[in-house]
Amino acid sequence: MEASRESVEAVETELLLEAVYRVYGHDFRGYAPATLRRRVLHTVQVEGLPSVSALQHRVLHEPQALGRLLGALSIPVTEMFRDPSFYRALREQVLPVLRTHPFLRVWHAGCATGEEVYSLAMVLEEEGLLGRTRLYATDLSASALEVARAGVYPQEKLDAYARNYREAGGRADFAAYFDQHGGHGRVVDRLRRPVIWGQHNLVTDSSFNEFHLILCRNVLIYFSRPLQDQVQGLLLGSLMPFGVLALGRHESLDFSPHAGRFSTLNSAEKLYRRVS
Ligand SMILES: C[S@@+](CC[C@H](N)C(=O)[O-])C[C@H]1O[C@@H](n2cnc3c(N)ncnc32)[C@H](O)[C@@H]1O
């Protein structure tokens, strides 16, 4: 009896992920299988290879191929003021609570290329809180972090982001948050200064501080259920008592073993407050 192509690819993908973990320490074994499969098969195609096993061989023998695979698996898709109503809710429901603290620590876990971080920095500045906030922004992907740190974005994207900004309740001059550099905008220094960028893997690294606000948006969606539970535990353990956790539109704490430790601040915008 011949095994189906899908079942062979499933086994090969498992072996590839095991090899990447054992040789390089990058652990994708608990990621959601359907997305993983699509990304791995896409990489096989882009690399011009006949099979996932051939990709495994290349990744083990050519470190640059590992970099390309990691890039494909990390999916750093993002934008400024993504889900504008989320930023409205932050402004209206979360910042009034956080402003009672003399100093604020925020963690962007899975910040990709930085757009979310600079969006929050703008809101914090407009609300008079940026001067007493430290933003910690981490991601698995070193190449995404490089873009984030540079803070330079093409003008076409900034035009779309300006619309999101206004929908999110922004009333300032969005263009003034950037220095113009021939078709690109570079985020002004005063928004960059409070940010500390760093590589951090939510699956294998531990907590590194206690935060008043954690944004981990559109990251858990790529994880299997047990891995989501594990990472939610890490986020919970990184929150101050009564700190706020923000998840992505398609993520939630429903069915999480940690749900009882949170109250819901806004169920549509996936804002939760740690209560115990
Ligand atoms: C779709 S982006 C989300 C970016 C941003 N938070 C947003 O909502 O627009 C997902 C990000 O999660 C990062 N990521 C995936 N697995 C991760 C892990 N184990 N640890 C840290 N970051 C991870 C990816 O590198 C990618 O940049």
The ligand as an SDF file (V2000), in Angstrom:
LIG
                    3D

 27 29  0  0  0  0  0  0  0  0999 V2000
    1.7100   38.3660   12.2150 C   0  0  0  0  0  0  0  0  0  0  0  0
    3.0590   39.0180   13.0990 S   0  0  0  0  0  0  0  0  0  0  0  0
    2.2240   40.0430   14.3060 C   0  0  0  0  0  0  0  0  0  0  0  0
    2.8530   41.4090   14.4510 C   0  0  0  0  0  0  0  0  0  0  0  0
    2.1190   42.3880   15.3460 C   0  0  0  0  0  0  0  0  0  0  0  0
    2.0490   41.9240   16.7110 N   0  0  0  0  0  0  0  0  0  0  0  0
    0.7420   42.6910   14.8120 C   0  0  0  0  0  0  0  0  0  0  0  0
   -0.2400   42.2380   15.4150 O   0  0  0  0  0  0  0  0  0  0  0  0
    0.6180   43.3520   13.7960 O   0  0  0  0  0  0  0  0  0  0  0  0
    3.6110   37.6180   14.0410 C   0  0  0  0  0  0  0  0  0  0  0  0
    4.9940   37.7950   14.6160 C   0  0  0  0  0  0  0  0  0  0  0  0
    5.1970   36.7890   15.6130 O   0  0  0  0  0  0  0  0  0  0  0  0
    6.5410   36.4200   15.5790 C   0  0  0  0  0  0  0  0  0  0  0  0
    6.7050   35.1050   16.2140 N   0  0  0  0  0  0  0  0  0  0  0  0
    6.3400   33.8930   15.7420 C   0  0  0  0  0  0  0  0  0  0  0  0
    6.7090   32.9170   16.6030 N   0  0  0  0  0  0  0  0  0  0  0  0
    7.3120   33.5560   17.6400 C   0  0  0  0  0  0  0  0  0  0  0  0
    7.9270   33.1010   18.8290 C   0  0  0  0  0  0  0  0  0  0  0  0
    7.9790   31.8070   19.1260 N   0  0  0  0  0  0  0  0  0  0  0  0
    8.4670   34.0220   19.6640 N   0  0  0  0  0  0  0  0  0  0  0  0
    8.4220   35.3420   19.3660 C   0  0  0  0  0  0  0  0  0  0  0  0
    7.8620   35.8280   18.2540 N   0  0  0  0  0  0  0  0  0  0  0  0
    7.3200   34.9510   17.3940 C   0  0  0  0  0  0  0  0  0  0  0  0
    6.8770   36.3880   14.0970 C   0  0  0  0  0  0  0  0  0  0  0  0
    8.2720   36.4780   13.8720 O   0  0  0  0  0  0  0  0  0  0  0  0
    6.1110   37.6090   13.5860 C   0  0  0  0  0  0  0  0  0  0  0  0
    6.9130   38.7370   13.5220 O   0  0  0  0  0  0  0  0  0  0  0  0
  1  2  1  0
  2  3  1  0
  2 10  1  0
  3  4  1  0
  4  5  1  0
  5  6  1  0
  5  7  1  0
  7  8  2  0
  7  9  1  0
 10 11  1  0
 11 12  1  0
 11 26  1  0
 12 13  1  0
 13 14  1  0
 13 24  1  0
 14 15  1  0
 14 23  1  0
 15 16  2  0
 16 17  1  0
 17 18  1  0
 17 23  2  0
 18 19  1  0
 18 20  2  0
 20 21  1  0
 21 22  2  0
 22 23  1  0
 24 25  1  0
 24 26  1  0
 26 27  1  0
M  CHG  2   2   1   9  -1
M  END
$$$$
